[in-house]
Amino acid sequence: MTIQIALRQGAQLLDEAHVPAARLTAEVLLCHTLRCERSYLYGHPEQELSEVAWIHYARHLHERLKGRPTQYITGQQEFYGRLFRVSPAVLIPRPETEHVVETVPRLAPDARRIVDVGCGSGAIAVTLALELPAADVWAADISPGALAVAADNAIRNHALVRFVQCDLCAAFRDRCLDVVASNPPYVPLGDQLPPEVREHEPAVALYGGPTGLEVYHRLIPEAARVLRPGGWLVVELGYRLLDPVRGMLDPRWSNVESVSDLAGIPRVLAARLTP
């Protein structure tokens, strides 16, 4: 079994099972098996796979065919140009969340203290710590499993981040932060998510309650409590949630703006606590 044949057969199996991006998925899984870059696959198409490599590759293909996300099989996902470890304890970081990371330095380049609320894998906190090295960055999550993954990602990416287990901002005193950033759970209960998301990613990080707005209702007053005057709240938005979430902002908030993704869908809401 050569690399070329393994790729062809793997891609065919995935394609027949209607797995999206079948060829790319086969490449990623074979690279994971061989611990190599994609360029190696095409530079050595006639290389024979060892029996052990073929067994591992076949197992990875079987897992993907059963619906397990590729990122949980390989244990990693790229975010903002860096690799992050992922496990079923955390959501898989997605490109939309990069808009949160881009918005914080633009609005608060001199922020001294930042918290990533519901940090999950730590993608936001770790990236902000690297993009704003003068800031004191904290990552908060209710899940000890998520915090363990996030702490590992901080070490892997050489980022200085402090971690605390708490619900929302409960561990922080009044008026001590310059930025509250968050990708909160916002999927309404009952929404029909793809099986690979619904059956594999952590429900506590996906579902925001019956309407999907419940965590925002709690987070916005918490942010108003812990932010210094002039501090920023920057949150990711679920589909069609811009107006409902914006409607939760009372007169204490100003400079409200939204950021849309490449498809024109509002993905981030930012608001400043009026000085």
N, C-alpha and C positions, 0 to 999 in steps of 0.2 A: 504494500500500500504506500504510494508516494504522496507527497504533499499535494500535488496537482489533482490526483484522483480523490484524495480525502476531501479537498475543497469542493470538487464537483459533486461528489456524492452527498456531502453534508448540505450543500446549498439546495440540491434537488429534494432531499428529505424535508427541509424546512419550507421550501416553496410549495411542495405538495400539501403541507399542513397549513398553508396560508399564513405562515409566520412573516411579519413585515421585514423588509430588507434582508431577505434570506441569504444572499451571497455575502453581504457585509457581516451578518451574524455568524455565518460559518467561518469567515476570516478571523473575527474577534475570538471565537471559541478555540480555533486552532492555534492562534497566537498565544492565548492563555495556556493551552496545553503544552506548547513547546517553549514557552517563556521567551518569545521573540517578537520583533516588530513586524508589521505587515509587509514591509519591503523584503524581509527575509523569505517570506513565502514565495514571492515571485522571482526572487533571485536564485532559489534552490527548488524548482518545481519537481525535479526528479529524485529528491532526497527521500529515502525510505523511512517511514515511521517505525519506531520500535513497537514491539507488542504492547508494552506498558503505555506508550503515548497513544496508540490507537484505542486502548481500553478507556483511557481517561477522556479522549475526544468523544468517543461514542457515548460515554456517560453524560458529558456536557450537552451533547445534542439531545439526548433523551430528556434531560431536565428541561431544556428549552421547549421541546415538543410538548411537554406536560404543562407548559405555561409559566414556568419560573422565569422571571426577568433575567436578561443577559447580565445585567449589572450585579445581581445577587449571585450569579454563577461565577463571574470573574472576581467579584468582591471589590469592584472599583468603578468610579465614574468621573469623567472630567468635568470640571466646573471652573469657569473663568481662567482657563489655560493651565489648571493644576489638577493633579489626580487626588481623589478623595476615596477613602475606604468606605464601603457601604455594607450593610447587613440588613436582615429583616427587622432589626430594631429601629431603623430610620427610613424615612422617605428617600427615594433616589433623587438627588439634586437635578433640577430641570433648568433649561435655558432661560425660562421666564424669570426665574429668581435672580438672574444676573442683573436685571434692571434695578432690583433693590440695591445691589452692591454698587452700581454705577451712580445711583441717585444720592447716596449718603455723602461721598466725597464732594460731589458737586454742590450740595446745599450746606454741608457742614465740614468744610476742609480743615477747620481748626478745632474740631471736636476733641475734648479731653477725655470723656468717658462715654462709652457706647455699650449697649447691651443688645444681644441677639436673643429675642424671646422665642422660646420653642425652637431651640437651635438645631435639633435633629443631628445630622451628620457634622454640623459645625461649619457648613459651607459659607454661610454669610459671615459668621464671626471670624473664622480663620482668614478669609479673603480680606475683610476690612482691617484686620490686624496687620496684614502685609501691605495693604494699599495705604493705610494711615498709621505708619509705625510709631508716631508720637502719641497716639491715643491709647488709653487704658481700656481694653476690650474685654467684655464679659460675655459668657454664653450661659443661658439659663434654660432648663428643661425639666419637666416633671418626671421624665423617664430616666432611671439610672443607666439603663442599657444604651440609650441614645447618648448620654453624657460620656460614657466610656468610649463610644465610637468617635465622638467629637474630640475628645482629649487625644486620642490616637492620631486623628487627622492634624491636630495642632502640632504634635511632635513630628509627624511625617513631613509637614510643610514648613517646619522651623518658624512657627508663629507663636508669639506670646499671648495667650488667651487665658483668662481666669474662668473657672466653671463653678456653677452653683445649681443645686437641685431645688427647684421651687415651682409653684404655680404662677405663671405670668411674671409679674414684677414683685412678688411678695417678699423677696429677700432684700429689697432695696429701700433705703430710707427716702423721705420726701426730698424733692428738689436736688438730686445728686447726680443726674445724668444729663448729657448733652444730646444724645440720640437714643431713641428706642426703635430698633429695626425688627421686623418680624415677617415670617411667612407662616401665618397661623392656619390651623385647620379651617377650611371653608367650604367643603363639599357638603351639601344638604343630605341628611339621612334619607335614604330611599333612592338617591340618584343612581342610575345604572352605569357604574364604572366598568371599564374593560376588565375581564376576569383576571388578567395578570396583575392588575393594580388591586382590585377588590380582594383577591385571595392571598396576596403576598405582601403588600405594603401595610404598615401598621395603621389600624383603624383610628387610633387615638390621634395620629398626625394627619389623617385625611378628613374626618367628619367633624364639622363645626356645630352640629345640632340639627334640629328639624328644618331650619331655614338656611343654615350655613353661616348665619350672621351672629350666632350666639357668642363666639369668642371675641369678635370685634366689639360687641356691647360691653364686655368686661375689660378688654384691653385698652380701649380709648380712655376711660376714666383712670385706669392705672397709670397710663402714660402721662396724663395730666398731673398726677400726683408726684411722680418721680422725676419728671423733667425739670430742669432749671428754666426760668423764663427765657424765651428765645430758643429753647431746644426744639428738636425735630422728631416727629413721629413719621416713620417710613414703613408702610406695610404693603405686602403683596395682596392682590385682589383676585377673588374668584370671578368666573365669567358672569357678567351682568351685575356685579356687586358695587360698581363705582357709585352710583347714585344712592343706594341704601346706606353705604358706609359713610359717604360724604354727609349724608343727612344726620349722622350721629354726632357730628362735630358742633359743639356749642360755641357761643361767641368768644370763648377763651382762645379759639384757634384761628389763625390767619395764614396768609400766603399758601392757601390750599392749591395743590396742583396734582395732576395725574400724569402718568407716563404710560404710553401704549407700546405694545410689541410690534414686530414687523407686519403683523396682520391687521394692525389698527385697533386691537383689543386693549382696553385699559388694564394694565397689569399692576400698577403701583399707585398708591395714594400717599402723598406727603403733606404734612401740615405742621405749622410752627406754633408753639405755645406763645401767645402774645407776651412780649416783655412787659 
